[in-house]
Amino acid sequence: MKVNIELLKEFEKTLDTVYPEKGKIPIKILGFGEISLVFEILDDPERLAYKRIPIFDNEKQVKRHLWAYNEYCKILNEEIGLNLPEHKALWFKDHKGQIQFYCVQQKIDPEAVGNKVIHNISNDEIEKLILLTMRELQKVWTFNDESRIYDVGIDGQISNFVVIDYDHRNPRINDDSKLLYLDTSTPLFRKNNIEAMEAELFLKSAPSFLRFLLKALFVQEVVDRYYDWRSVTIDLIANFFKEQKPEIIPRLIRRINRFFKEEVTDFEIEPITFEEVHKYYKNDKMIWVVFQNARRFDRYMKTKLLKKTYEFYLPEKIKR
């Protein structure tokens, strides 16, 4: 994979995080996380997807994260057996001397991403897709169960999986369809019980007046969630509320509980209930709505009143 760092440096010079598509370097937004922007550079013949993560203050922090990213990808692919797109991470200092960190992947067909696929297939095929996803997640916890050194976490939301060889003109999910895992930018693993990434860095996008509270109340709880298979599964199911498909949730719960009972009995995972999925979704929705509103206020204060640069991209209001 060939990445043009000079092009990224030029992109950073004119980036407006409020209107990122209006900079000197033409881009197309492919997606966004709660703190990151994913885009392609239209003039780049390599057809790459760039994920911008502006959270690092010094070289020690960014070098640790780069190591964790590379190690995480290696474990997921070579040790656990997940399929990953071609990928790379890099960092540089921009024209202001600030550290910019990018995760880069070969661009995939956006119509093949799970949260797009579920709107174009039947309920029977959605059930198949969720079962395929659960079997990918099974690989992670089987590895954890056998490893003496590593404990690996993962974000199992359907938007992090891509259906390989998917044809949006003839959308189909088969029992033997293969999946690709996308979300490697947050290296969720512990080595000898030590967290590989510096989780508190992801609070950089939070307003300063909220950081202490978020650190005290939520950071460890949120990180721990990704190391618990049952919690990851509840999050996977609850996202169907956000995707405006609540009617299929009871069916998915029944199928997943059957999967736990019949295919992974050794893990002794308690059955999941609709009530706890709904409660989880309501709590998660409330936290993110408050968080994003606080970030919008923070951006207004910095850009309009203090005339400073706001480093983070904020998505439009997300339908939840």
C-alpha positions, 0 to 999 in steps of 0.5 A: 500500500502506497500512502502519499504523506505529502498529500496528507500534509497538504490536506491538513493545511486547509482542513476545516473540521466544520466543513471538511469537504470544502478544503483545498484537497477535494475529499469525500466523506465515507463515514465517521466515528464519535471522534474520527473522520473517515474519507477518501481523497478524490485525486488519489489514484490509490483509492484509500480510506483515511481515518484521521485521529488527532488525539496525540500531544507528544511522540511517546504517545503516538509511538505507543499507539502505533505499536499497539495498532500494528500488534492488534492487526497482527493478532486479529489476522495472524493469531485469531484468523479474522480477515482484514483489509490491506492497512497501514498507520502513520503519523507526522507533524503538520505545518503547525508542529502538531502530531497527526495520526492516520489509519489507512485502509484499502477502500472497500465497497460501502454498499457491502458494509454490514449496516448498509447490507441489512437494509437490502436483504431479507430478515432470514438473511439478516439472521444469517449475517448475525450468525456469521458475525457471532462466529467471527467473534467466537474466534476472538474469545476462543483465542482469549480462552487459550492465550496466557499472554493476551486478552483481546477486545473487539467492537462487534457492531455490524457496521464494522463487518464487510461482506466479501464478494457482496453484489449490491445489485443482487444482494444475498447472504449465504451460509458460507459468506465471508466477512472482513473486519474493519475497525482496527484503529482502536487497539483493544488488547491487554498484554500481561494484563496491561492495556496496550493503548492509552484509553484516556487519550480518547477523551481528548475530543471531550470538552475539558469541563467534562473530562474528569467526570467521564474519566471517573464514571465511564472510561474503564466501564466502556473499555471493559465492555469490549472484552466481554463477549456477552456485552459486545453481543448486547451492543451488536443487537442494540444497534438495530434500534439505531439502524431503525430495525427494532422489529427484528431484535427479538428474532435476533435475540432468540437466534443468538441465545440458541447459538450460545446454547448449542455452539459455544456451551463451554463459555456458559454465557447467560441468555440475553433478554430484550429488556436488557438490550433495550435498557442498554440502548437507552442508556447508551443513546443518552450518554452519546446525545449529551456528549455530542451536545457538549462537544458542539457547545465546546466547538462554538466556544472555541471557534466563534468566541475564542477564534481557535481551531477545533481539531475534531470533526462532529457528525450531523445529528445521528438518528438513533 
